[in-house]
Amino acid sequence: MMPEITPPTVPATREVRALDLAQIRSTLGDASDAAYAKITDRLDENCMRFLAHSPFCCLSTSDAAGNCDCSPRGDYPGFVRPLDPQTLVIPERPGNRIADSMRNIVENGHVGLLCFVPGMTETLRINGAAFVTDDARILSMLEQDHSVPDLAIVIRTEQVYLHCGRALLRAGLWDPEMQDLALEVPDAGRIWASTSGLDEAVGDTINRSVNAAYRELY
């Protein structure tokens, strides 16, 4: 059983000291040459094998004003599909249709990907330039369960590198017992009701609607 969460007493944000890069570097020190040497601009054979086994990634984007968004993306392993060593494509599967990521990409094509393989502590980071396409030749490659996406995101890689696993190890992300944490969190319906300003009792209705929608993933 997790302890009750009590909001900490913190100073107002305006009272918290903000550091510049020189001050940050004075605390962290400089990265090693090896840390930089692993960064490349393309996908080698091992990176492609990683993506072929990855069913989940996070896509980070920002609009022209710098407002940021990070979106979870998941599908069958290999859904982030390389077209060549410097180009990959991600299908746009059914979702909430708000299209934050695609709107941002139209305004500012710089994106970041963080790709996961279940059970592996390291993640694959990919940064690059993106655009949205409805090219039928691309979309047909992304068919899944007899469903062809209407749109896809194409990314030209600029930075590719494997990120060390300390964060996932500290989180115990793949430890089976960590899944018990979900039992201590309000269900999705109640969270959506709360953030939408609705009565918490509406959460059960939301859950039924969401669970029905989850049965149609493509």
C-alpha positions in Angstrom: 0.0 0.0 0.0 1.4 3.4 -1.0 1.4 6.1 1.6 -1.0 9.0 1.4 0.3 11.8 -0.9 0.7 15.1 0.9 1.6 18.1 -1.2 5.0 19.4 -0.1 5.5 22.9 1.1 7.5 24.7 -1.6 8.5 28.3 -2.2 6.8 30.2 -4.9 8.3 29.6 -8.3 9.5 33.2 -8.6 11.6 32.5 -5.5 13.4 29.5 -6.9 16.8 30.2 -8.4 17.1 29.5 -12.1 20.6 28.4 -13.3 22.3 29.3 -16.6 24.2 26.8 -18.6 27.6 27.7 -17.0 26.2 27.1 -13.5 24.7 23.8 -14.6 28.0 22.7 -16.1 29.8 23.7 -13.0 27.7 21.2 -11.1 27.5 18.4 -13.6 30.9 18.7 -15.1 31.5 18.0 -18.8 30.3 14.9 -20.7 32.9 12.4 -21.8 34.1 12.1 -25.3 32.6 8.6 -25.4 29.1 10.1 -24.6 29.3 12.3 -27.7 31.0 9.6 -29.9 27.9 7.4 -29.8 25.7 10.1 -31.4 25.3 9.5 -35.1 22.9 10.9 -37.8 21.7 7.6 -39.1 20.3 4.2 -38.2 22.8 1.3 -38.4 21.8 -2.3 -38.5 21.6 -2.7 -34.8 19.4 0.4 -34.4 17.1 -1.0 -37.1 16.9 -4.3 -35.2 16.0 -2.3 -32.1 13.1 -0.5 -33.9 11.9 -3.8 -35.4 11.3 -5.0 -31.8 9.9 -1.8 -30.3 6.1 -1.5 -29.8 6.2 1.8 -28.0 7.7 5.3 -28.3 7.2 8.8 -27.1 7.0 11.6 -29.7 8.0 15.1 -28.7 7.1 18.1 -30.7 6.7 21.9 -30.3 4.8 24.6 -32.2 6.2 27.7 -33.8 6.1 29.5 -30.4 8.0 26.7 -28.6 5.0 25.3 -26.8 5.8 21.6 -26.3 3.9 18.3 -26.4 4.9 14.7 -25.8 2.6 12.0 -27.2 2.7 8.2 -26.6 2.7 6.0 -29.7 2.2 2.3 -29.6 1.6 -0.5 -32.1 2.9 -3.9 -33.1 6.7 -4.2 -32.8 8.3 -2.5 -35.8 5.7 0.2 -36.3 8.4 2.8 -36.3 9.6 1.7 -39.7 12.9 2.7 -41.3 12.6 3.5 -45.0 16.4 3.9 -45.3 19.2 4.6 -42.8 18.2 8.2 -42.4 14.4 8.1 -42.9 11.7 6.5 -40.8 7.9 6.6 -40.8 5.3 6.3 -38.0 1.6 5.5 -38.8 -1.1 7.8 -37.4 -3.5 5.4 -35.8 -7.0 6.3 -34.5 -7.0 8.6 -31.4 -8.6 11.7 -30.0 -8.2 13.6 -33.3 -6.9 16.7 -31.5 -3.7 16.3 -33.6 -1.4 18.1 -31.4 1.7 16.4 -32.8 0.8 16.9 -36.4 -0.2 20.5 -35.9 3.1 21.2 -34.2 5.0 19.4 -37.0 3.4 21.6 -39.6 4.5 24.7 -37.7 7.9 23.4 -36.5 9.2 20.2 -38.0 11.8 19.4 -35.3 10.8 16.2 -33.4 12.3 13.8 -30.8 11.6 10.1 -30.4 12.2 7.9 -27.4 11.8 4.2 -28.3 11.4 1.3 -25.9 11.8 -2.4 -26.1 9.9 -4.2 -23.2 12.4 -5.7 -20.8 15.4 -3.7 -22.1 16.8 -1.0 -19.9 18.3 1.1 -22.6 16.2 3.3 -24.9 16.8 4.6 -28.4 16.7 8.3 -28.9 16.1 9.8 -32.3 15.9 13.5 -33.2 15.2 14.9 -36.6 13.0 16.8 -39.0 9.5 15.6 -39.7 6.5 16.2 -42.0 3.1 14.6 -42.3 2.1 12.7 -45.5 -0.9 11.0 -47.1 1.3 9.3 -49.7 -0.5 6.1 -50.6 2.8 4.3 -51.3 3.9 5.0 -47.7 0.5 4.3 -46.1 0.2 0.9 -47.8 3.4 -0.2 -46.1 1.8 0.5 -42.7 -1.3 -1.7 -43.0 -2.1 -3.5 -39.7 -5.0 -5.8 -39.1 -6.4 -5.0 -42.6 -6.4 -1.2 -41.7 -4.3 1.3 -43.6 -3.7 4.6 -41.8 -5.0 7.8 -43.4 -1.8 9.7 -42.5 1.8 9.1 -41.4 4.7 11.0 -40.0 8.0 10.9 -41.9 11.2 11.7 -40.0 14.6 12.5 -41.4 17.1 11.5 -38.7 19.6 14.0 -37.4 20.7 12.4 -34.2 20.5 8.7 -33.2 21.9 7.1 -30.1 21.3 4.6 -27.4 20.5 6.1 -24.0 21.8 4.4 -20.9 19.3 2.5 -18.7 19.8 4.2 -15.3 16.4 6.0 -15.5 14.5 2.7 -16.2 16.5 0.9 -13.6 15.8 3.5 -11.0 12.1 3.4 -11.9 12.0 -0.4 -11.9 9.8 0.1 -15.0 9.8 -3.6 -16.1 9.6 -5.1 -12.6 6.2 -7.0 -12.4 5.5 -5.7 -8.8 5.6 -2.1 -10.1 2.4 -2.7 -11.8 0.7 -2.8 -8.4 1.1 1.0 -8.4 -1.8 1.2 -10.8 -4.1 -0.1 -8.0 -3.3 3.1 -6.0 -4.3 5.5 -8.8 -7.9 6.6 -9.6 -9.2 4.9 -12.8 -9.1 6.7 -16.1 -12.8 7.7 -16.0 -12.5 9.5 -12.7 -9.3 11.3 -13.8 -11.0 12.5 -17.0 -14.1 13.5 -15.1 -12.1 15.5 -12.6 -10.0 17.3 -15.2 -13.1 18.0 -17.3 -14.9 19.6 -14.3 -17.5 16.8 -14.2 -18.9 15.0 -11.2 -16.7 12.0 -10.2 -19.7 9.7 -10.6 -19.6 10.3 -14.3 -16.3 8.4 -14.3 -18.1 5.0 -14.6 -19.9 6.1 -17.7 -16.6 7.4 -19.2 -14.9 4.1 -18.4 -17.6 2.1 -20.2 -17.3 4.4 -23.2 -13.5 4.2 -23.3 -13.4 0.4 -22.8 -15.8 0.1 -25.8 -13.5 2.3 -27.9 -10.5 0.3 -26.9 -11.9 -2.7 -28.6 -11.4 -1.0 -31.9 -7.7 -0.1 -32.1 -7.4 0.2 -35.9 
